[in-house]
Each structure stands twice: as C-alpha cells, then as structure tokens.
Amino acid sequence: MNQNNLFDTSMNRRDALKTMGKAAMAGAMLSTVPGMGEAALSNSDDRPNIIYILGDNHNADTMEFCGHPFIKTPGLNRLAKEGVHMVNTFNTTSLCTPSRASILTGAYCHTHGVKNNHMPWTGNMPTFLEHMSDSGYATAFIGKWHMPGDGLPKFDYLDLFVSYTYREGQGAYFNCPMVVNGKEVASRKPYITEEVIDYAIDFMKDTLSQSKPKPFCLYLSHRPGHPPYQAPKDIDGMYDDADAKSYLPKNVDFWFGRSRQNAYQGYMMGSYYNQYRGYLETLTAMDRDIDRLLDELDNLGLRDNTIVVYMGDNGQMWGQHNCQSIKEPYEESAKLPLIVRAPGYIDEPGTRRGQMALNIDIAPTLLEMAGISKPANMDGESFVPILQNKAVRGRDAFLMEFWRYFPENTPSYVGVRTDRYKYIEFERGRDPWLFDLMNDPKEMNNIYGMAEGQGVLPQMLAHLARLNKNNAKFK
Amino acid sequence: MSLRSFKPRRFYPVLPVLILAIVSHIGYYGGSRLENDSLHHLAAILFGPLYFVAVALGPGYVFTRMSLNGENLAQRLAGSLFVPFVWMTKEVLLLTQSFPISQALYFYFSPIHFWLILFAVFQMGIATLIARLILKMKGDDLRIITRPPLFVIAGSLASVISLYAWGKGENIYVIYLAFYRVLFGSGI
C-alpha cells in the first residue's frame, strides 16, 4: 500500500483513518506553530508529559474528598486539590471493554466496533497513544488491557507495553504474570498496583535518561475495583469496623450478594457489607501507589510539566435500585471519577467543573494538550476549554449505548442524556425510561408515558436521532 | 424409570423442601420491600438462610427420605435435584429478559449451578450413609460404609472446594465464558 496516497483503493479503513489523522495532525501543528517544520515533529520539545491513570469499576462518589464517610484516598485528594474535579463525567457505554476502547480511540462504540466484553479489539481506529507516538512522544501502555482475543494486540509504536493476559486479561491481585513487550515474565512485586507503578516509574526514568529526552505519554491502567477483592496485607481489614450498613442503601442486606443474580457476579461469599469493604480496600491500595507516583514526579522535577489524569472505566452500583451492577443506565454506573491536574491549563486548582465530560473526550483532550489536533474520525470533544475557563458552555447531550453482555441480565439499550433529562430505549424486556434528573436526581420516577414526559420526549428523540448517526440500534 | 412406574406419592419428600423454597423466596423478596428497616433486616436474616437451606441443602434431606422409602437411584436423583432445577430454571427464565432463549439455556451450565449440583451430589453420598444407619438401627442387616458413597463424598467435596479455591472461582468462570464465545461469539 502506498502510505502517502489517500485514494489508494487497497487501503483499508483503519489505514485510511490513520493517514487522515496524521495529515490533520501535521497540518494543524504546522499551521498553529509558525515556522514549525516537519523535523520539529520528532524532536525533543517542551510539550507536557502526560500520565493517564485508569481505575476499574470506580464509583464516582467513592473518594475521600467527595465526602465518602470512611474511604481513605490521600493520593486522589492531592490530585483534586492541585487540579480540577470534573463532577459530571460519564461513559458512553457502561461496560469495561467497550469503555476502554472508547477512551483509547475517542470514539463511540458504534464507531470503533468493540461493543461488549466478548469482542476483541477491532483495531479499526488508531489509539491516541499512536497519534502521540507519531508526533514524537515516547509512549507506554502499562497495566490492564482487558480486551479479549488471542493474547495482546501488537502495538509497534509503543515504547513499552506491559500488561497481562491471565484470566482473560483480568489479571490477579497477587503475583500476576506480566507480559512485557510480548514476553511473559514473573511479577517483580507481589501486589499488582505496586508492580505496574514500578514499571511506570522505570519508564519515566528511562525516558529522561535518553540523550534527547522526548516528552512521554503514559497510559496506566489498574485492576483494583474489580472482584474478587484482595488488598495487600497492611490494608486488608482496614475498613472492618467501618459502618458500611449505614452508608449503603437501606434495601441492601447481609444476603444481597447472593440474591438478585448477584452471586453470578462474584458477590456470593461472605456478607455483602464485607464485599463493599473489600472493594474500598482495593481502591485505597491503588490510591497509595498513585500517591507514590506523584511523589516520584516531584522527585524527578516533572511536576510542573506533567499532566496527570485519573479516571474510571465505568461506575458501580452498590445496591442502588436493587442492583449490583456496572451496566444499568443509572447515574451510579454511568458516572465516572475524573480528576485532571494540568499545570498551565488551570488557573484555580482545587475547583470543580459541572459541564458534562465523557470517556470519549479523553483522547481529543490529551491530543490537544500535546499540540495535536483532533483526527476527524473521533466523536469526542476536547474539554481543555472547560479546564481553562469554568464559564465555557459544555455539550448539550450525549449518546448512551449498550449491547447485552452474557451472562449479565441487562438488555441492550440506547439512549440520550442531557444536563436535565435521560431517555433510554431497551431492546427487550423493559419499557423505555425517562427521568428528570433535576427534580429526580436519584432516578426514582420514570416519567415516560406521563404528561410531563410526553412534553420532553420529542426533544429527547431528536437528540437521539442526531447522535445515533447510523441508527443501528442494538446491532 | 418408566412412565407407568411414576407415582407422585413417591415424591412427597420433595414437597416440604419446595414449600420452604417458595415461602422463603416470598419472605426474602417481600421483606426487602418493607419500609421498616428493622423488619426488612429481620426478614432477610430469617428467610435468606432458609432460602439457601431449601435450595442448597434440600437435596440431602430429600435423598435421605427417599432412600428410607426404598426408592431406586433414578427416583432419588430426580427427587433430590428437583428444587435446585426449579431454582436454576427461574434464573434461566430471568435471563430471557435480556437474551434469546438459546443463550439463556447456556446459563444452566453456569459455574454456580455446576457448584450447586456437585454440592447436591456430596449430600447424596452423606444421605446414603445416614439412611443406611437409620435402617440398620431399625434392624435391617446391611453394611453402612461401602466404597461407592465414600468415593462420591470425596470426589464431589474435592471438586466443590477446588473449583472455588482455584482462583476464587474466577478461573472456572473464565472457561465458562470461553465456551460461550465458541457457541455464540459476542452474543450480539
């Protein structure tokens, strides 16, 4: 294939998209930076380093600085104090694998094609790491890849690819076998978060030690938050005395993990309250290593030129609406924790932003921070303007889409959320949902079919038609 | 067991277990709707364990009773597994809310169901020994300890424990999903 010919008919979709992306990227850089030539694209420069940290099943409210009554998250507290907390962040597909693909590509699932946890990485679209690499960044993917398929995909552009395939890529909390640049190696540290943070620190030091250090972009993906919950020895049992019963919804009881099909999701053993405590302990273990990473950035003198982002792949419901779930289109599943520490971009550290941000916004946002313009095929929008100015108006609506994932009992659905309403259509088994999030933030009263709902429905259907471009519902 | 030899009275030992399962199901789920928090938790503490006992431990009771009644092995197996099968069928039917029937049927092979059946088999081994002991005390001339029930007890117990111990149950779940993908792909 002729790499330079956009109209070569032998070019596949992915190559075409990548080539267009590169063209757009180079054009944007050359047009926005006067005098910048082709050579400058690969030279060391003063663009910021970027560290993107991903948690697993991290409920957006489960952080100490958000007012949670007993979890300890000093690392995330610190990040929020020095950055911005985006309080209305959502995933577009509330499930691990599709959400991760959306984060990497900046696209809705119907665009990149990874629709549930049974679908392997399609490779239809380049990742933002590939764009970063093409523009001269040293890039690394470290941690949980979590997309099925025959081993890990090949990403030749990565300078370091550390992940695991153990248990379908879920890995293990202790002594997880790692795959480093395609080679299986034993874990160097017993606990998984220590292990991946050590690789991250090694990567940063290695990049800095080069004769012409490039800026780096590091994608760091954690396991904590995923069952079966296991914390390191010194954290295990940390919340044994915490009053989980008072915090969790009243409908929850000791047996909740064995009822309502929750046993099938790994919540059968012990009391439900202890399952929740175990969840918090793994998050605290992750937080401790995030704190260690932040310390290391300070020690290396990188703090003022490194953007650090923390986000979750999806939320988690702990008994709300009688669900133990990450997939239901309620706020607890769809909402994500998102904290951005970006020196130079944020005038008022420690503040919050209420505009809606999405998982698909991560790629275009990080590309903009790296001076790379957004490829045309990305659905997301950069939220850099929102970070810089809290008065900037955000998006008015986004698409929520989900394809059934065996054996979790949530039907396929498609819907739209605005800053006030949420409308969801299900493939089977349920009537549509319409919630007024302003008057009913806990989504207790479905107004679909009611007079109030009838008035809102046309505008929600119009949003849905606009966002669901190919109108291929549930396929 | 031929159709002509089927006599409902032989399966009377199943009835108390089935009734207990139905009552505790209603008690547990009905209790969770109570506004009064104390009553809700009381219902959960009472009916949750009873529900578990009926579904998971019922096979041992039924197998013992039917053994004492002199039913053959096929009848004892059918009677003992009836309530677990009803419970599994309820779970499969629930899944049809989201999945076509072909995929929902695969849910019968869920590791949790597999574990439940193995646990029932373990109880059948124990029940055989208990029934023999009772019959011997009543004057029957028989050996209580023989190899078959001991093998059944040891094999099923080892399977139950090892399936959970092997990655806290996660590994067997991974295999289950791998077979699902062979059959149904992504299932969309």
Chai-1 contact restraints between the chains, C-beta under 6 A:
chainA,res_idxA,chainB,res_idxB,connection_type,confidence,min_distance_angstrom,max_distance_angstrom,comment,restraint_id
A,K115,B,I188,contact,1.0,0.0,6.0,A-B,restraint_1
A,N116,B,S186,contact,1.0,0.0,6.0,A-B,restraint_2
A,H118,B,R181,contact,1.0,0.0,6.0,A-B,restraint_3
A,H118,B,S186,contact,1.0,0.0,6.0,A-B,restraint_4
A,H118,B,G187,contact,1.0,0.0,6.0,A-B,restraint_5
A,M119,B,S186,contact,1.0,0.0,6.0,A-B,restraint_6
A,R167,B,E170,contact,1.0,0.0,6.0,A-B,restraint_7
A,R167,B,V174,contact,1.0,0.0,6.0,A-B,restraint_8
A,E168,B,V174,contact,1.0,0.0,6.0,A-B,restraint_9
A,P228,B,K168,contact,1.0,0.0,6.0,A-B,restraint_10
A,K250,B,D37,contact,1.0,0.0,6.0,A-B,restraint_11
A,N251,B,S32,contact,1.0,0.0,6.0,A-B,restraint_12
A,D253,B,H41,contact,1.0,0.0,6.0,A-B,restraint_13
A,D253,B,A44,contact,1.0,0.0,6.0,A-B,restraint_14
A,W255,B,A44,contact,1.0,0.0,6.0,A-B,restraint_15
A,W255,B,G48,contact,1.0,0.0,6.0,A-B,restraint_16
A,A263,B,I112,contact,1.0,0.0,6.0,A-B,restraint_17
A,Y264,B,I112,contact,1.0,0.0,6.0,A-B,restraint_18
A,W403,B,I188,contact,1.0,0.0,6.0,A-B,restraint_19
A,R404,B,S98,contact,1.0,0.0,6.0,A-B,restraint_20
A,F406,B,Q103,contact,1.0,0.0,6.0,A-B,restraint_21
A,F406,B,Y180,contact,1.0,0.0,6.0,A-B,restraint_22
A,F406,B,G187,contact,1.0,0.0,6.0,A-B,restraint_23
A,P407,B,F107,contact,1.0,0.0,6.0,A-B,restraint_24
A,N409,B,L95,contact,1.0,0.0,6.0,A-B,restraint_25
A,N409,B,S98,contact,1.0,0.0,6.0,A-B,restraint_26
A,T410,B,S98,contact,1.0,0.0,6.0,A-B,restraint_27
A,P411,B,S98,contact,1.0,0.0,6.0,A-B,restraint_28
A,G429,B,Q97,contact,1.0,0.0,6.0,A-B,restraint_29
